[in-house]
């Protein structure tokens, strides 16, 4: 509860971001998750690697299906992306408990990624009319 209030307080001080910035952030976070999965795998933390790969793949899939440009050619409208984004942040937050790595160092990565995802989600204006991405 305190964690959520602190995130909202920080995020509301940030300027609102639009679809283009949010799309770049989604792709960046997908890459971070996938890179972390590789690092965890090489460190022989297979469960953390699996969790990071799942989060990265889910983020990438949602990003690929989201209509950031409001063109009507993709399946997820940008205004609906916010709820899905919140779910992805929640998925990252629960990975340590789900994979029984909550007491390991890798859990910090998932908590930090969930916090970043929450801040970005709160700072995004999902009602802003998107401009064409070029």
C-alpha positions in Angstrom: 0.0 0.0 0.0 2.8 2.4 0.9 4.7 1.3 -2.2 1.7 2.1 -4.5 1.3 5.6 -2.9 5.0 6.4 -3.3 4.9 5.3 -6.9 1.9 7.5 -7.6 3.4 10.4 -5.9 6.6 10.1 -8.0 4.8 9.4 -11.3 2.4 12.4 -11.0 5.4 14.7 -10.8 6.6 13.4 -14.2 5.3 15.0 -17.4 2.7 12.8 -19.1 4.1 10.7 -21.9 2.3 9.8 -25.1 2.1 6.8 -27.3 5.4 7.2 -29.1 7.4 7.4 -25.9 5.5 4.6 -24.3 6.0 2.4 -27.3 9.8 2.9 -27.2 9.7 2.2 -23.4 7.8 -1.0 -24.0 10.4 -2.2 -26.5 13.2 -1.2 -24.3 11.8 -3.1 -21.3 11.2 -6.2 -23.4 14.9 -6.0 -24.4 15.9 -5.6 -20.8 13.9 -8.6 -19.7 15.3 -10.8 -22.5 18.9 -9.7 -21.8 18.4 -10.3 -18.1 17.1 -13.8 -18.9 20.3 -14.5 -20.8 22.4 -13.2 -17.9 20.4 -15.2 -15.3 20.8 -18.3 -17.5 24.5 -17.9 -17.7 24.7 -17.5 -14.0 22.9 -20.8 -13.7 19.7 -19.3 -12.3 17.3 -21.2 -14.5 14.1 -20.1 -12.7 15.0 -16.4 -12.9 16.0 -16.8 -16.5 12.6 -18.4 -17.3 10.7 -15.6 -15.5 12.7 -12.9 -17.3 12.1 -14.6 -20.6 8.4 -14.9 -20.0 8.1 -11.2 -19.0 10.1 -10.1 -22.0 8.1 -12.2 -24.4 4.8 -11.0 -22.9 5.9 -7.4 -23.1 7.1 -7.8 -26.7 3.9 -9.6 -27.7 1.6 -6.9 -26.2 3.7 -4.2 -27.8 3.5 -5.9 -31.2 -0.3 -6.1 -30.9 -0.9 -2.6 -29.6 -2.1 0.1 -32.0 0.0 3.0 -30.8 -0.7 4.9 -34.1 -4.5 4.6 -33.9 -4.5 3.1 -37.4 -7.0 0.4 -36.7 -4.7 -2.3 -38.0 -3.7 -3.9 -34.7 -5.7 -5.8 -32.1 -5.2 -3.8 -28.9 -6.3 -0.2 -29.0 -3.9 2.2 -27.3 -6.5 3.4 -24.7 -6.9 -0.3 -23.6 -3.1 -0.8 -23.3 -3.0 0.7 -19.8 -4.8 -2.1 -18.1 -2.6 -4.7 -19.9 0.5 -2.7 -18.9 -0.6 -2.8 -15.3 -1.0 -6.6 -15.6 2.5 -6.9 -17.0 4.0 -4.9 -14.2 2.1 -7.1 -11.7 3.4 -10.2 -13.5 7.0 -9.0 -13.1 6.4 -8.2 -9.4 5.0 -11.7 -8.7 7.7 -13.7 -10.6 10.0 -14.1 -7.6 7.3 -15.6 -5.4 5.9 -17.7 -8.3 9.3 -19.1 -9.2 10.4 -19.5 -5.6 13.3 -17.1 -5.9 12.0 -14.4 -3.5 15.0 -14.7 -1.2 17.6 -14.7 -4.0 19.4 -11.7 -5.5 17.6 -12.0 -8.8 14.3 -11.0 -7.1 15.6 -7.4 -6.9 15.6 -7.2 -10.7 12.0 -8.2 -10.9 10.9 -5.7 -8.2 12.8 -2.9 -9.9 11.3 -3.8 -13.3 7.8 -3.8 -11.8 8.4 -0.4 -10.2 9.6 1.1 -13.5 6.6 -0.4 -15.3 4.3 1.0 -12.7 5.8 4.5 -12.9 5.6 4.4 -16.7 2.0 3.2 -16.6 1.0 6.0 -14.2 2.9 8.6 -16.2 1.3 7.6 -19.5 -1.7 9.5 -20.9 -3.6 6.7 -22.5 -6.3 9.1 -23.8 -3.9 11.2 -25.8 -4.6 11.1 -29.5 -1.6 9.3 -31.0 0.4 10.8 -33.8 1.7 8.6 -36.6 4.9 6.9 -35.7 7.6 7.3 -38.3 
